[in-house]
Amino acid sequence: MATFNVPYVTSNTSSWGPPAKEDDSSSSTNAPVSRFEDLPYAPFGRSDRLGRCADFTTQSFARTGDATAGYFRGRTTRNDANKNLEFQYKVDSEEAKEFQLVDSSNVRAAGAQGGGPPGGKRFVPQARKRAQNAARMRQLNARRDNQNNNAAGVGRFNQPQRTRAGGRGGRGGGRGGFGGRGGQWRDRIDRQASVSVRPDWRRVEDIDLGKLSKGTSPLSNLVDNSSPKGVEDLAFAGFLDQYNDQYDKVSTRTPAPLKRVETKEFYPVTTTDDPVIEKLAIEGKGTVFATDAILAHLMTCPRSIYPWDIVVQKLPTGALFFDKRDASQFDYLTVHETSNTPPAPLGNRDNEEDQINTPERLSLEATMINQNFTQQILRSQKHRSNFDLPNPFWDEEDNDGMEPASVAYRYRKFDLGDGVQLVARTELHGLAKDNKKVDTSKIALPGKKKKKKQVEVEEEQGDQYMTAYALNEYDPSYASNAPPARPGTTINWREKLDNQPGAVLASEMKNNSFKLAKWTAQSMLAGASQMKIGFVSRINPKNAYEHTVLATQTYRPADFASQMTLEMGSMWGIFRLFVKLLSDQPEGKYVIMRDPNRAIVRIYGVPMETFEESDEESEEEEEDEEGAAEE
């Protein structure tokens, strides 16, 4: 039969805790043998850093070896060097005297680097010396040129999000470059959301745009990149003017001044305010309704940087309406949004030169340039083509001497599959001739029949639908406090546009990737055959109100999309994802908004009365203004 031995417990009659060794007078047959007596004890806490079984990072070792690594090791372990000395290995001094260092190699003198003869000197070939001297002279010349350019007001705008202060080296060279030891973020901009999130909003989904583009997002299985099964034209409204071919001949040597169009009216109407879409929805022509601007924005949203928001309403029938807020900045164009040197907010600067180069002022300037350019490049009313329906947003009685801009609204239906019928209002800006190049000339060779000579002659083949947009030149050195620019970081349009238009376009694709992608998507949604892009620049960098057209280029939307690595299938997949996520939600109102500082799009469920207060207030203000004007 097994017996149970009572565990040994020491008794202490004088104090709490186990008694001292000399005070322990108790005895027991099962008292354990003290195996841990006279052993050193190291105090340990959960917040202490664990060491290593063989620790070579002590203070004495950190002073040897590489200087930089020794500095960091010494700094991190200096406080712990004197802890637990009883556990450190101690060399017997008597035993150490028996060992001697034997080294037959040559002793390198102090100051010698990378080997070589004693004295710290080494042999350098004459060719290398000449190359070093030439490189030194180039650095001196570049430094002198940068100083001259800085004195003339030409410099590199300090990029606030990615500039680091302090430290050596890093990308960009020199002190205070991008990166480097001891660098810290300087002037970092924390953008604010386009609309404030309220406590009663319900978060539906978070979409990481970076993972979605790479296919590593958990929502990637919901993405369908197939093209629409069918496209159908439902209605045409408005009119189109003929494109003026003279603007194809504009160059930097013969520029055309940009005129202000003050008699044209533009109508950036949202989806639910469109009477044609309302009629098509009543007739049951589709299940999803949107405009081309909203569609293109969602399709290309992985390229966006600035915050934005879109309102979606789901009806009891399951129909989805994608809208924009009336008080939003959705219709304003951005400038250098995807650039490494984006425009910085004004902050505490009151200089007039800086005020015209803020993101808000540049956005307003770019929008005005784009509207004026699209109307200036068209011919007069004699070459106008009217469609069946008039402009649905123009009121003849309340025109005040204005006329609608040359815009045709093309209402199209896209069959996206799974019962999703998308009805979109797209825009066309003009009619352009299709000039196809053919060979018509012949030459005669001795003793042979006439053969065709490769001579290209343009032959008119009819009119095609086109869209028109304008890019405005922005040099980060426009800002008065911009530091000197590195060579090659900026491109002067007046120097490169005639001889190297591809370099200018590549630079704009990098600095305005999101804006160009939206324009391309809008052109493809509208079924345009041509896309006209104008290059507009300020006459004076300090004057934001006078501009000139330096060139006009024509592109095929599909070819332009391939140059931008923009796949139409991926764009349709992103939009299908939003439709699927919202289709699974109950009836109500939702907001799709981009995080202001991260590449994340969030979907919120909001009360039905959200944003209605601002609309009512704006209507009351308009009524008050009209009443004051009548009085």
Beta strands, then each sheet from edge to edge (+ up, - down):
strand 1: 164-165
strand 2: 184-185
strand 3: 202-208
strand 4: 230-241
strand 5: 256-257
strand 6: 264-265
strand 7: 288-291
strand 8: 309-314
strand 9: 320-323
strand 10: 384-386
strand 11: 403-404
strand 12: 408-417
strand 13: 420-428
strand 14: 430-438
strand 15: 442-443
strand 16: 451-452
strand 17: 457-472
strand 18: 530-538
strand 19: 547-555
strand 20: 588-594
strand 21: 600-606
sheet 1: 1+ 2-
sheet 2: 3+ 21- 20+ 8- 9+ 7+ 13+ 12- 4+ 10-
sheet 3: 5+ 19- 18+ 17+ 14-
sheet 4: 6+ 11+
sheet 5: 15+ 16-
end
